[in-house]
């Protein structure tokens, strides 16, 4: 209770060919390079705000918050 809920809405019909050069990562390779994969996120909602829309980050930088894991 009292926790935030983040949500990802994805479209299972979207397919894309993996190209590590277009990925948001500093890694210069992908084990899936050249594969065609299906099912990609359309929107990511964090704390009630859309922060990713059709693959583009649209949130405010720095709005994240560290939540310490409880055991």
C-alpha positions as CSV (number, residue, x, y, z in Angstrom):
1,X,0.0,0.0,0.0
2,X,1.3,3.5,-0.8
3,X,3.5,2.3,-3.6
4,X,3.6,3.8,-7.1
5,X,2.5,1.7,-10.1
6,X,4.4,2.0,-13.3
7,X,2.7,0.7,-16.5
8,X,3.9,-0.2,-20.0
9,X,1.4,-0.5,-22.8
10,X,2.7,-2.5,-25.7
11,X,1.5,-3.4,-29.2
12,X,2.0,-7.1,-30.0
13,X,1.7,-6.4,-33.7
14,X,4.8,-4.1,-34.0
15,X,7.9,-5.8,-35.4
16,X,11.4,-4.4,-35.6
17,X,14.7,-5.6,-36.8
18,X,17.3,-5.3,-34.0
19,X,20.2,-2.9,-34.7
20,X,22.4,-2.1,-31.8
21,X,23.4,1.2,-33.3
22,X,19.8,2.4,-32.8
23,X,19.4,1.2,-29.2
24,X,19.6,3.4,-26.1
25,X,22.7,1.8,-24.7
26,X,26.4,2.3,-24.7
27,X,27.0,-1.3,-25.6
28,X,28.4,-1.7,-29.2
29,X,26.8,-5.1,-29.9
30,X,23.6,-7.2,-29.3
31,X,23.2,-10.9,-29.3
32,X,20.0,-10.3,-31.2
33,X,21.6,-8.2,-33.9
34,X,19.6,-8.6,-37.2
35,X,16.7,-10.6,-35.6
36,X,13.2,-9.4,-36.3
37,X,11.3,-9.3,-33.0
38,X,7.7,-8.5,-32.2
39,X,5.8,-6.8,-29.4
40,X,7.1,-3.3,-28.5
41,X,6.1,-0.7,-26.0
42,X,4.0,2.2,-27.2
43,X,3.8,4.1,-23.9
44,X,5.4,3.9,-20.4
45,X,3.6,5.6,-17.6
46,X,5.4,6.3,-14.3
47,X,3.7,7.8,-11.3
48,X,0.8,8.8,-13.5
49,X,2.8,10.6,-16.2
50,X,3.7,9.4,-19.7
51,X,7.5,9.3,-19.8
52,X,8.0,7.3,-23.0
53,X,5.8,7.6,-26.1
54,X,6.4,5.5,-29.2
55,X,10.0,4.8,-28.3
56,X,11.0,8.4,-27.4
57,X,11.6,9.6,-23.9
58,X,9.2,12.5,-23.2
59,X,9.6,12.7,-19.4
60,X,11.5,15.2,-17.3
61,X,15.2,14.2,-16.8
62,X,15.9,13.6,-13.2
63,X,12.3,12.8,-12.2
64,X,13.3,9.3,-11.1
65,X,13.4,8.3,-7.5
66,X,15.4,5.6,-5.9
67,X,13.3,3.2,-3.9
68,X,15.3,1.0,-1.5
69,X,14.4,-2.6,-1.6
70,X,12.9,-4.0,1.6
71,X,13.6,-7.6,2.7
